[in-house]
């Protein structure tokens, strides 16, 4: 274990973010010189807070099964290379999860029963950032090729994890992405201030050096590559297209101009931050912005609108404001619904809870000018006398996603869907079509990045066994398993 008395001597300490006035003027990450560097002065002490707790429930909290106590101990002992080996043993992309995961491992930390949990996520990102800077992260090409070919459709975290595992197992893997650059939501959904794309690019470069082939700008299931040709060309196919159908809000006035889905708004902002030109970009400059949805996507819209220079920003949530402390009906080690403040929330905007949108109000030119809302009770019934209007020149819908796109590849391959509209698969990630597998949000539904990577790794093991009869690849969790975090 790490310092036997570390949790008694030291309290929880996290990285210090850049001051709000500075960081809202650019698109760089909110930490000075990157979070890894910001943490180095304190991270050994924080890793030393990890206890010899007997049963490390952080393993249960993490879908990847990260060996957290071991790499905490190694960091405390200043063995950073050993810590990186332990980290990579279960997680292909810790620089992504260390920045983007909500850290269910920390809410399951045994120390968190009566103290502040270990800063597991911060230790993780410190290990991998230091490993990249030291040059310790290198390509791992296979020693031999199997002669088998695999197509991975989608280059988000699930697709990338499956592709890297299968490439290292010796298969020839091609990753197809319909956008012009690989990365999926990591590229165009996550704003630069949460994760600079240099972290994604260097991992993609490592994968290319290992032998993974990336084919961008190809809409699989469209005219350029129909599903039938895909099955003829490859020995196995992994569907990792994500959950891309956005939930809509069918209330009066929805047809007005100025109302957009979050995934219309965020990708355009990301492209501009990367130096692209986006004609007729949806921008928040000088506008009264209303964001409907209180989750991470809504927070991403908030931070982006602040950097555009919005006149005001209001984020709406139909649920009541959650408590600051863990509620009694969500005991340790479950993942509690508590009030959380992201970096974007620190920067501005107003959050309104227990409200529901009744109508979008337009002007004479057919553009939205206001949003009529009402307060709701615990059963979401309107509370009489609470109706009011708030100004709204730009409305962003960030209410989540309802499943994968059906038309195109899913229909062409004849894949069965489950009761929630996701691609149906068995405990081996196999779909109803032989040789076709599904991983990540396409089969699971909208979920966390750690679940996407875990499913990508597990699906890769299933594909490897399908192609060769056996596998040495690790399989973290079967799709039928149910985690402590929803």
Secondary structure as GFF3:
##gff-version 3
##sequence-region A 1 486
A	DSSP	alpha_helix	6	9	.	.	.	ID=ss1
A	DSSP	alpha_helix	20	23	.	.	.	ID=ss2
A	DSSP	alpha_helix	35	47	.	.	.	ID=ss3
A	DSSP	alpha_helix	57	61	.	.	.	ID=ss4
A	DSSP	alpha_helix	68	76	.	.	.	ID=ss5
A	DSSP	alpha_helix	80	88	.	.	.	ID=ss6
A	DSSP	alpha_helix	94	100	.	.	.	ID=ss7
A	DSSP	alpha_helix	104	107	.	.	.	ID=ss8
A	DSSP	three_ten_helix	110	113	.	.	.	ID=ss9
A	DSSP	alpha_helix	120	134	.	.	.	ID=ss10
A	DSSP	beta_strand	149	153	.	.	.	ID=ss11
A	DSSP	alpha_helix	157	168	.	.	.	ID=ss12
A	DSSP	beta_strand	172	177	.	.	.	ID=ss13
A	DSSP	alpha_helix	185	188	.	.	.	ID=ss14
A	DSSP	alpha_helix	197	210	.	.	.	ID=ss15
A	DSSP	beta_strand	213	216	.	.	.	ID=ss16
A	DSSP	alpha_helix	227	233	.	.	.	ID=ss17
A	DSSP	beta_strand	236	239	.	.	.	ID=ss18
A	DSSP	beta_strand	259	261	.	.	.	ID=ss19
A	DSSP	alpha_helix	262	273	.	.	.	ID=ss20
A	DSSP	beta_strand	288	292	.	.	.	ID=ss21
A	DSSP	alpha_helix	296	308	.	.	.	ID=ss22
A	DSSP	beta_strand	312	317	.	.	.	ID=ss23
A	DSSP	alpha_helix	343	347	.	.	.	ID=ss24
A	DSSP	beta_strand	350	353	.	.	.	ID=ss25
A	DSSP	beta_strand	355	362	.	.	.	ID=ss26
A	DSSP	beta_strand	368	375	.	.	.	ID=ss27
A	DSSP	beta_strand	388	391	.	.	.	ID=ss28
A	DSSP	beta_strand	394	397	.	.	.	ID=ss29
A	DSSP	alpha_helix	409	413	.	.	.	ID=ss30
A	DSSP	beta_strand	436	438	.	.	.	ID=ss31
A	DSSP	alpha_helix	441	444	.	.	.	ID=ss32
A	DSSP	alpha_helix	449	468	.	.	.	ID=ss33
###
